[in-house]
């Protein structure tokens, strides 16, 4: 079992910045990737950013250039630096990790943290 503890969510003004953190604990060996997803009211959950164990990153087009995902492997922590925030970034942000190796993958989700961007 893997537990994901998120922090850093809150209320910010448009144009502001926020940094989310997600620390993994438990059976944290063989982490394949960690990422951030978000879900706005009435919308599907969507990928925001993902970083693999090899350092490859992926971003949603809507956040590319504004958000940066990074990791601290020693702390088993992934970060999401969010700059130039827009009201449309308002959502519940979820941390996700995938552990194991093919063909036995396990996916774990954090509890979600609210990010609200005021105009």
N, C-alpha and C positions, 0 to 999 in steps of 0.2 A: 504494500500500500504506500502511496505517496500522498503527502499533504502539501497543499499549496496555500501559502499565506500571503495575501495581497495587502498593500498599503499605498498610500499616496493619492487616493481619490479625493474629490472635493468639489467645491464651487470656485470657479475662476471666471474672470472677465474675458470676453473675446479679445484675441491678440496676446493673451497671457500664455504662461507655460506651466506645465505640471509634469512631475515625474512619478510614474508608477513603479512599484517594486513587487516582485513575486519571488518568495523564497520557498524552495522545495525541501522537504524533509521526509524521512522514512526510508523506504527502499528506493534510494535515489541513484543507484548504479545504472549505468548504460542508458543515460538520457539521450534520446535520439534528437529531440528538438524541444524547444519551448517557444511559446508564442502568446500573443494577445489577440483576443477577439472582442467584439462589442455587439451589443444588441440595443437598439433604440426602440422606444415604444412603438408597437405595431409593425416592426420590421424584423426580418430574419437576422439571426446571428451571422456576423461576417468576420472574416479574417482581417486583422489590422496589420500585424507584423509577425514574422516568424524567423527564428534563428535556429539553425541546425547545429549539431555537435561539431561539424566541420567549419562552422562560421558563415555558412551561406545564409543570406537574409532575403526575405520577400516582404513586400509592402503592398497594401491596397493602394490603388491609384489615387484615391482621395486623400491619402495621408503622405504620400511620397514627397520628400523634400521638407516636410514639416515634422515628422515623427522619426525617431531613431530607436531601434531596438539594440540592446547590448546585453552582455552577460558577464558574470563573474563566476567562473567555474569553481573557484576555491570556496565560494559561499553558496554555491548552487542557487544563484539568484539571477533573475532576468529583469531588465529594466526597460521601461518605455518612456523615453523623453519626448514630451509632446510640446511643441512650440507653435506659435501662431494659431492658437486654438480658435475654432469657429463654433458658432452655436450648433451646427450640424454634427459636431463631434460629441454632442451630448448623448450619453448612452451608459449602460452598465458594461463595464469592461471586465472580461474574464481572462484569467491566466490559464494556460493549458500546457501540459507536458505529455510527451510520449516517451515511454521507456521500454526497454527490452530490445529484442532484435528479431529479425524475420525468422520464422513466421509468427512469433509470439509477441505481439505488441500490446501494450496497455496504455490507455489514455486516461488522464486525470485532469479534473477541472477545479479551479478555485471557486470560491463562493460568489465572486463578482464584487466589484466596487463601483459605486456611482461616480461618474464624472459629469458635471453640469457646467456648461459654458453659457454665460449670460451675454446678451447683446448690449 
